[in-house]
């Protein structure tokens, strides 16, 4: 290494990079993260309506159509006697809200800032800024799913095999160090609260998907 | 507080960080640094590195006494704590403390004057191998943004294994150091790892415990010889004769692994007997390729040598013989093989003859040859051989020995010298215009496009070759310049280099003529900077110390270079000899006071992090702070002076008013943390470090193992697959995957058919006596790195000074001491036709008669009269290294270029009366002589 410098190499060319990526197994993975991330973004009347009409499952099935591994979308059935208010109450009971939501990796931790700093830096390095809309923190499940959506989309979009591998490594790493390190615990702890449909469905589907996706990406990297 | 409490308090701390020492020692040891109340209390070896593979010893604990005593240096008396401005004559020792703003303003104005009046190439930086990556990146960034000149570090220090480069097309050929354990035979050749490689030395012991034989080949019975199975004393400078004699034995006794040699090397390629050149396609077909070579197939006759692979597929090459070949012009020539020519050459190296040259008994030569033939053999080579004038011939011969015995690319084999690993983030950084991965992605994809274009032109090129091409492309418009031209035109070396009596007798023309020829032919196009017509005006040294290091000596530089320089700026943490002769000294923070990364090497194959355990002492700053502030000051002063832009030496317009902002990429890199974080994250993106590596993970773990060789030339040279649980075996791509070498012939190349090499009779390896550098004197002065310092870095460490005599020594044999009447502890004077110095004699039985050793690293101001050992070194460079544009013999930064020799300088030795205690150290101008009165001359001039 010493004093090697490539400073003389002037890479001015901006490679052609189309953001219109043909749908394939990678965009399917990205889309699943998008749907499930949105599912946990917070409950409101729209969320309820989609649950009532079975649209969450429908959206997830559409997103998962091209997945390269088996994934059971399941069928969340919202009991007909659950109205919007009860729906929102159930969401609040299970997950809480804002920075005190159980859907945050640092829920209950003493030093939240220390936990959030690395993940925030991770996002920033990829050129992403975190919107803290609704009091969410950067370690919120939805934001971490959004990040996985972004990484898998970049994997699909890049023309460089080196970068494609790099994005896969980043996904595996983020799954291992972040999502899979804490979300299964949430599933267990919320499961003890006897969650109602469709929230139990969402928790189970996401946990299953994270494990399947992690196995898949690992296999791609180490066949 | 009781005495007992006081003692215990010494070992209390309130903060623990990771630290490493970022010096040029090819180690990357992780220490735990314990601080208390803002002061480092002590450090200890980390010892937390995970094993790589079961059954192979791990790297732990890593460290040596220099690293373990580093903290003592933080408060050493030679530290510079405030910006200093010279107020007396240079070197007078008269300084005044100044403010950072005043100092930077003075430096900036001098730079702007130089740029305005002589062009930016009159601003010269010495590249450094000390100080770590943050130090290097800082001044390189400023130089790069300015279009200034940086003198190539390897051309300055000469750690360049030219013989390896000539043979393999590369010189970073080291496996991970744990591969040593897997050897059956370790040749400590040109190395003394008990002194110079302390953190890794345990692998030698462990290999020996496993059953390996350890052989030390050296002129002196050094510390490593003590723990070897066999010590082979050799006459200095004759290693090529020994190696070639072993090759002779292997071929004569049919013990060579010719299958391996033919597969890997050029030994079966055809050479024209009329010209001595390889048979090329253009010879036999008009418009044929210049770089298509041939083999003689035993069934078919002439066949193209494969270029995309080392595999010969269906070719059964003839190894010996002569055959007629029809040429394109209708004539006929005769061809033979390299092996046949080699065997003819080796006929001169029968053990009985070679033994007389190298001083090794023929039976020992045969025994060594048999050992190498029968065992997995690794040569542990340091950087001693390259410092001989004919070090390239020595290394080529050593490589030949390995090539004839199947000893590379397999576990426990190869030649262990320079070990550069890649850190892509560091290499990408100078090209970035903004922070973040999006920019990284743009660059990686852009580079891949450039590489794809190169590959389209040469579809058979390997990634490694294309990496070299990429580096060459960068070099052609970068800042790096081989210092040979600077030294020739501006630093007074021309006269010495033209002294034919100090050069190889085969040099048919003057050095002037060869240099002019090389430049005229465009072999060094774009890198002869600053040119002869551009006087250097401002010189920066950042952690370097040319007045101590430069072969040629302090006297020459002070006489020839210093008067041309209007501003000499030293950035250092200590008052080095160069700092003592500077105009401005800017104090830099030391390791433990700043964030830094040790340069990456394949020996440990780990990236080591050093944290800021305490704030920098005094007013010292990190280099990133210093050079970003200087960039901002340049912008400020340029605007005030109305000098907003200029055209650099490559006709590129540069703006000064935005320099400060550009340096930190518009505020994106205000701190070292941000820079390191970007480097390691980008390296992770490129696959060179594990995903998720960041400054936080380094701060937590101290170091991290590389996951890849990187995208670029230095890392790819190792040519081996990387896996988490795998010892890295250099060259396994060549042996296991048959990927070609990045040489002209795409094979390990022992035959160099360049006309200059043919003229010098160096087209094949051979032995040549070292030229009589310095005159016809009876003693051969060698050197080596001391046990106590890394170059001069720890010379101010009182703790370490207390572990030896604390002053420079001339190590002399008992035999010579007796004949000259020199007693241990006497002051002796060493001199030749180039210069002189004096030091204390250390009389020992371990030095052979006729040899003197002066260990490297002592500051000239530690010698009487401030005349260091480099005063007797003319700094000769070998003219053949001016060859360029011959396949792999072309300039690459840190690579192929002429480098100064210092080993085997000839001197005489005299006993002198010790200096009186009150005698001034600096020479009196009126005192023209160097020999104190009463000197006893001994060892007279030899007969011509």
Interface residues (C-beta under 8 A of the other chain):
Chain A: X1 X2 X3 X4 X5 X6 X7 X8 X9 X10 X11 X12 X13 X14 X15 X17 X117 X118 X121 X122 X124 X125 X126 X127 X154 X158 X159 X160 X162 X163 X165 X166 X169 X170 X172 X173 X174 X177
Chain B: X127 X128 X129 X133 X136 X140 X141 X144 X150 X152 X153 X154 X420 X421 X422 X423 X426 X427 X428 X430 X431 X436 X437 X438 X441 X442 X443 X444 X445 X446 X447 X448 X449 X450 X470 X471 X473 X474 X475 X476 X477 X478 X479 X480 X599 X600 X601 X677 X678 X681 X684 X685 X686 X687 X690 X691 X692 X694 X696 X711 X712 X713 X714 X893 X894
